[in-house]
C-alpha cells in the first residue's frame, strides 16, 4: 500500500497524532461489536474495513505488523446440550466470554481472532435451533432483532412445561404449538443459520 492509498483508508484531516487516532478508531470498532447483533456478513465487512485502516496506519507510521497475543477461548461449549434451556445458558456464557475477550483485546489480530471465534459460536447456536418448518410460517422475524434473553428464557421455561420435555428434539417436534415468541426466535435463528 502506498502512502497516498493509506491516506484514503486512514484519513487524518486534523493532523492528530496517528497513534491516538488509531486507538480511537480501534475503540469505536470494539464498541460496534459489543453493541450490534452478531450478523456474519456485517461483522466480516467491518473487520475488512478495520484491516484496511490498520494496514494504512502501519504504512503511515512506518511500522511492521506486530505479532499480537492470542486469546484462548474454548469453543468446546459450542457443542450445545440436548436440553434447550441448558444450551441457552451455555451460549450466553460463551457470548459473555467473547465480550470480555473483546474488551481485553489490545491489537488488531486479537480482535479478529475473538470475532472469528464468536461468529463460529453464533453460527453453531443458530444451527442448533434451526428448523425447516419455521421458514414457511407467516411469522415475521428480523435477523438483526434478537428477543430479550430474559424474556426468551421465560418463554423457554413455559415451553418446557407445555411440551413436558427439556429436549430440543421434542421442542422441534412440537413446533406448531410453541409460544409465538419462541417460534419467532427459532425463525430468526433459522434465517441466521442460512447466512
BAZALO-304235 format. One record per residue (C-alpha): residue in three letters; residue number from 1; z, y, x. Coordinates in pm, whole numbers, plus 50000, padded with zeros to 5 digits. Layout:
<atoms>
<atom resn="ALA" resi="NUM" w="Z" v="Y" u="X"/>
...
</atoms>
This chain:
<atoms>
<atom resn="UNK" resi="1" w="50000" v="50000" u="50000"/>
<atom resn="UNK" resi="2" w="49907" v="50341" u="50133"/>
<atom resn="UNK" resi="3" w="50135" v="50645" u="50122"/>
<atom resn="UNK" resi="4" w="49911" v="50801" u="49855"/>
<atom resn="UNK" resi="5" w="49940" v="50489" u="49637"/>
<atom resn="UNK" resi="6" w="50314" v="50476" u="49699"/>
<atom resn="UNK" resi="7" w="50349" v="50834" u="49575"/>
<atom resn="UNK" resi="8" w="50182" v="50730" u="49248"/>
<atom resn="UNK" resi="9" w="50422" v="50438" u="49191"/>
<atom resn="UNK" resi="10" w="50728" v="50624" u="49319"/>
<atom resn="UNK" resi="11" w="50680" v="50991" u="49231"/>
<atom resn="UNK" resi="12" w="50929" v="51239" u="49368"/>
<atom resn="UNK" resi="13" w="50829" v="51582" u="49230"/>
<atom resn="UNK" resi="14" w="51170" v="51737" u="49304"/>
<atom resn="UNK" resi="15" w="51173" v="51614" u="49664"/>
<atom resn="UNK" resi="16" w="51503" v="51434" u="49609"/>
<atom resn="UNK" resi="17" w="51650" v="51200" u="49866"/>
<atom resn="UNK" resi="18" w="51443" v="50882" u="49830"/>
<atom resn="UNK" resi="19" w="51746" v="50652" u="49868"/>
<atom resn="UNK" resi="20" w="51926" v="50832" u="49585"/>
<atom resn="UNK" resi="21" w="51614" v="50828" u="49370"/>
<atom resn="UNK" resi="22" w="51569" v="50453" u="49424"/>
<atom resn="UNK" resi="23" w="51932" v="50386" u="49335"/>
<atom resn="UNK" resi="24" w="51892" v="50593" u="49018"/>
<atom resn="UNK" resi="25" w="51577" v="50406" u="48912"/>
<atom resn="UNK" resi="26" w="51731" v="50070" u="49001"/>
<atom resn="UNK" resi="27" w="52037" v="50153" u="48789"/>
<atom resn="UNK" resi="28" w="51812" v="50261" u="48499"/>
<atom resn="UNK" resi="29" w="51636" v="49923" u="48509"/>
<atom resn="UNK" resi="30" w="51967" v="49737" u="48514"/>
<atom resn="UNK" resi="31" w="52071" v="49936" u="48206"/>
<atom resn="UNK" resi="32" w="51744" v="49842" u="48037"/>
<atom resn="UNK" resi="33" w="51807" v="49470" u="48092"/>
<atom resn="UNK" resi="34" w="52166" v="49497" u="47972"/>
<atom resn="UNK" resi="35" w="52080" v="49681" u="47652"/>
<atom resn="UNK" resi="36" w="51749" v="49529" u="47537"/>
<atom resn="UNK" resi="37" w="51686" v="49187" u="47387"/>
<atom resn="UNK" resi="38" w="51554" v="48939" u="47643"/>
<atom resn="UNK" resi="39" w="51187" v="48907" u="47548"/>
<atom resn="UNK" resi="40" w="50991" v="48732" u="47820"/>
<atom resn="UNK" resi="41" w="50676" v="48948" u="47828"/>
<atom resn="UNK" resi="42" w="50865" v="49276" u="47803"/>
<atom resn="UNK" resi="43" w="51111" v="49187" u="48078"/>
<atom resn="UNK" resi="44" w="50841" v="49043" u="48308"/>
<atom resn="UNK" resi="45" w="50639" v="49361" u="48266"/>
<atom resn="UNK" resi="46" w="50947" v="49566" u="48351"/>
<atom resn="UNK" resi="47" w="51010" v="49357" u="48664"/>
<atom resn="UNK" resi="48" w="50649" v="49405" u="48773"/>
<atom resn="UNK" resi="49" w="50683" v="49782" u="48732"/>
<atom resn="UNK" resi="50" w="51009" v="49779" u="48928"/>
<atom resn="UNK" resi="51" w="50843" v="49572" u="49202"/>
<atom resn="UNK" resi="52" w="50570" v="49836" u="49236"/>
<atom resn="UNK" resi="53" w="50832" v="50110" u="49257"/>
<atom resn="UNK" resi="54" w="51031" v="49912" u="49512"/>
<atom resn="UNK" resi="55" w="50729" v="49845" u="49733"/>
<atom resn="UNK" resi="56" w="50632" v="50212" u="49709"/>
<atom resn="UNK" resi="57" w="50988" v="50313" u="49802"/>
<atom resn="UNK" resi="58" w="50970" v="50086" u="50108"/>
<atom resn="UNK" resi="59" w="50639" v="50241" u="50216"/>
<atom resn="UNK" resi="60" w="50768" v="50597" u="50169"/>
<atom resn="UNK" resi="61" w="51089" v="50528" u="50359"/>
<atom resn="UNK" resi="62" w="50910" v="50316" u="50624"/>
<atom resn="UNK" resi="63" w="51139" v="50019" u="50562"/>
<atom resn="UNK" resi="64" w="51080" v="49646" u="50576"/>
<atom resn="UNK" resi="65" w="51153" v="49435" u="50271"/>
<atom resn="UNK" resi="66" w="51522" v="49341" u="50300"/>
<atom resn="UNK" resi="67" w="51649" v="48992" u="50253"/>
<atom resn="UNK" resi="68" w="51884" v="49018" u="49957"/>
<atom resn="UNK" resi="69" w="52174" v="48791" u="49886"/>
<atom resn="UNK" resi="70" w="52120" v="48526" u="49625"/>
<atom resn="UNK" resi="71" w="52344" v="48476" u="49326"/>
<atom resn="UNK" resi="72" w="52422" v="48118" u="49243"/>
<atom resn="UNK" resi="73" w="52429" v="48093" u="48868"/>
<atom resn="UNK" resi="74" w="52445" v="47743" u="48739"/>
<atom resn="UNK" resi="75" w="52177" v="47658" u="48485"/>
<atom resn="UNK" resi="76" w="52340" v="47325" u="48411"/>
<atom resn="UNK" resi="77" w="52479" v="47469" u="48089"/>
<atom resn="UNK" resi="78" w="52118" v="47513" u="47974"/>
<atom resn="UNK" resi="79" w="52134" v="47152" u="47860"/>
<atom resn="UNK" resi="80" w="52294" v="47251" u="47534"/>
<atom resn="UNK" resi="81" w="52531" v="47033" u="47335"/>
<atom resn="UNK" resi="82" w="52410" v="46838" u="47033"/>
<atom resn="UNK" resi="83" w="52669" v="47032" u="46835"/>
<atom resn="UNK" resi="84" w="52521" v="47367" u="46737"/>
<atom resn="UNK" resi="85" w="52847" v="47568" u="46747"/>
<atom resn="UNK" resi="86" w="52928" v="47432" u="47094"/>
<atom resn="UNK" resi="87" w="52571" v="47517" u="47202"/>
<atom resn="UNK" resi="88" w="52616" v="47870" u="47065"/>
<atom resn="UNK" resi="89" w="52928" v="47916" u="47280"/>
<atom resn="UNK" resi="90" w="52760" v="47763" u="47587"/>
<atom resn="UNK" resi="91" w="52469" v="48001" u="47551"/>
<atom resn="UNK" resi="92" w="52682" v="48313" u="47514"/>
<atom resn="UNK" resi="93" w="52897" v="48210" u="47810"/>
<atom resn="UNK" resi="94" w="52579" v="48178" u="48020"/>
<atom resn="UNK" resi="95" w="52447" v="48510" u="47892"/>
<atom resn="UNK" resi="96" w="52772" v="48682" u="47993"/>
<atom resn="UNK" resi="97" w="52744" v="48529" u="48342"/>
<atom resn="UNK" resi="98" w="52393" v="48670" u="48373"/>
<atom resn="UNK" resi="99" w="52508" v="49014" u="48261"/>
<atom resn="UNK" resi="100" w="52787" v="49005" u="48517"/>
<atom resn="UNK" resi="101" w="52549" v="48895" u="48794"/>
<atom resn="UNK" resi="102" w="52305" v="49168" u="48692"/>
<atom resn="UNK" resi="103" w="52576" v="49430" u="48725"/>
<atom resn="UNK" resi="104" w="52663" v="49298" u="49072"/>
<atom resn="UNK" resi="105" w="52301" v="49292" u="49193"/>
<atom resn="UNK" resi="106" w="52253" v="49540" u="49477"/>
<atom resn="UNK" resi="107" w="51900" v="49451" u="49581"/>
<atom resn="UNK" resi="108" w="51569" v="49416" u="49402"/>
<atom resn="UNK" resi="109" w="51544" v="49045" u="49498"/>
<atom resn="UNK" resi="110" w="51888" v="48974" u="49348"/>
<atom resn="UNK" resi="111" w="51793" v="49145" u="49025"/>
<atom resn="UNK" resi="112" w="51470" v="48946" u="48998"/>
<atom resn="UNK" resi="113" w="51648" v="48617" u="49056"/>
<atom resn="UNK" resi="114" w="51907" v="48694" u="48789"/>
<atom resn="UNK" resi="115" w="51641" v="48798" u="48537"/>
<atom resn="UNK" resi="116" w="51427" v="48488" u="48602"/>
<atom resn="UNK" resi="117" w="51724" v="48256" u="48555"/>
<atom resn="UNK" resi="118" w="51835" v="48447" u="48247"/>
<atom resn="UNK" resi="119" w="51490" v="48421" u="48089"/>
<atom resn="UNK" resi="120" w="51482" v="48044" u="48154"/>
<atom resn="UNK" resi="121" w="51814" v="48006" u="47973"/>
<atom resn="UNK" resi="122" w="51693" v="48223" u="47684"/>
<atom resn="UNK" resi="123" w="51381" v="48009" u="47650"/>
<atom resn="UNK" resi="124" w="51582" v="47688" u="47664"/>
<atom resn="UNK" resi="125" w="51812" v="47817" u="47389"/>
<atom resn="UNK" resi="126" w="51518" v="47927" u="47173"/>
<atom resn="UNK" resi="127" w="51359" v="47583" u="47213"/>
<atom resn="UNK" resi="128" w="51690" v="47421" u="47119"/>
<atom resn="UNK" resi="129" w="51680" v="47597" u="46780"/>
<atom resn="UNK" resi="130" w="51304" v="47583" u="46731"/>
<atom resn="UNK" resi="131" w="51200" v="47424" u="46402"/>
<atom resn="UNK" resi="132" w="50839" v="47398" u="46279"/>
<atom resn="UNK" resi="133" w="50940" v="47444" u="45916"/>
<atom resn="UNK" resi="134" w="51070" v="47793" u="45992"/>
<atom resn="UNK" resi="135" w="50717" v="47907" u="46082"/>
<atom resn="UNK" resi="136" w="50586" v="47851" u="45730"/>
<atom resn="UNK" resi="137" w="50863" v="48008" u="45523"/>
<atom resn="UNK" resi="138" w="50850" v="48358" u="45375"/>
<atom resn="UNK" resi="139" w="51148" v="48490" u="45572"/>
<atom resn="UNK" resi="140" w="51071" v="48789" u="45789"/>
<atom resn="UNK" resi="141" w="51221" v="48784" u="46136"/>
<atom resn="UNK" resi="142" w="51169" v="49025" u="46423"/>
<atom resn="UNK" resi="143" w="51194" v="48861" u="46764"/>
<atom resn="UNK" resi="144" w="51350" v="49179" u="46901"/>
<atom resn="UNK" resi="145" w="51627" v="49191" u="46638"/>
<atom resn="UNK" resi="146" w="51895" v="48936" u="46712"/>
<atom resn="UNK" resi="147" w="52155" v="48864" u="46447"/>
<atom resn="UNK" resi="148" w="52501" v="48988" u="46543"/>
<atom resn="UNK" resi="149" w="52657" v="48696" u="46738"/>
<atom resn="UNK" resi="150" w="52985" v="48703" u="46546"/>
<atom resn="UNK" resi="151" w="52801" v="48710" u="46215"/>
<atom resn="UNK" resi="152" w="52581" v="48421" u="46327"/>
<atom resn="UNK" resi="153" w="52886" v="48223" u="46439"/>
<atom resn="UNK" resi="154" w="53046" v="48278" u="46098"/>
<atom resn="UNK" resi="155" w="52725" v="48157" u="45932"/>
<atom resn="UNK" resi="156" w="52713" v="47853" u="46162"/>
<atom resn="UNK" resi="157" w="53067" v="47758" u="46066"/>
<atom resn="UNK" resi="158" w="52971" v="47782" u="45699"/>
<atom resn="UNK" resi="159" w="52661" v="47573" u="45772"/>
<atom resn="UNK" resi="160" w="52869" v="47302" u="45938"/>
<atom resn="UNK" resi="161" w="53075" v="47275" u="45620"/>
<atom resn="UNK" resi="162" w="52766" v="47289" u="45396"/>
<atom resn="UNK" resi="163" w="52580" v="47007" u="45573"/>
<atom resn="UNK" resi="164" w="52902" v="46819" u="45666"/>
<atom resn="UNK" resi="165" w="52788" v="46782" u="46024"/>
<atom resn="UNK" resi="166" w="52811" v="46976" u="46351"/>
<atom resn="UNK" resi="167" w="52486" v="46830" u="46487"/>
<atom resn="UNK" resi="168" w="52167" v="47029" u="46546"/>
<atom resn="UNK" resi="169" w="51952" v="46739" u="46423"/>
<atom resn="UNK" resi="170" w="52134" v="46747" u="46088"/>
<atom resn="UNK" resi="171" w="52101" v="47125" u="46069"/>
<atom resn="UNK" resi="172" w="51724" v="47091" u="46118"/>
<atom resn="UNK" resi="173" w="51701" v="46807" u="45864"/>
<atom resn="UNK" resi="174" w="51877" v="47031" u="45609"/>
<atom resn="UNK" resi="175" w="51683" v="47345" u="45696"/>
<atom resn="UNK" resi="176" w="51587" v="47422" u="45334"/>
<atom resn="UNK" resi="177" w="51948" v="47454" u="45217"/>
<atom resn="UNK" resi="178" w="52073" v="47664" u="45508"/>
<atom resn="UNK" resi="179" w="52211" v="48016" u="45451"/>
<atom resn="UNK" resi="180" w="51948" v="48289" u="45468"/>
<atom resn="UNK" resi="181" w="52075" v="48439" u="45796"/>
<atom resn="UNK" resi="182" w="52072" v="48101" u="45970"/>
<atom resn="UNK" resi="183" w="51714" v="48043" u="45855"/>
<atom resn="UNK" resi="184" w="51622" v="48391" u="45978"/>
<atom resn="UNK" resi="185" w="51777" v="48334" u="46322"/>
<atom resn="UNK" resi="186" w="51613" v="47990" u="46350"/>
<atom resn="UNK" resi="187" w="51279" v="48151" u="46268"/>
<atom resn="UNK" resi="188" w="51334" v="48430" u="46523"/>
<atom resn="UNK" resi="189" w="51422" v="48177" u="46793"/>
<atom resn="UNK" resi="190" w="51127" v="47956" u="46697"/>
<atom resn="UNK" resi="191" w="50894" v="48255" u="46739"/>
<atom resn="UNK" resi="192" w="51062" v="48343" u="47068"/>
<atom resn="UNK" resi="193" w="51016" v="47988" u="47198"/>
<atom resn="UNK" resi="194" w="50640" v="48024" u="47147"/>
<atom resn="UNK" resi="195" w="50608" v="48338" u="47363"/>
</atoms>
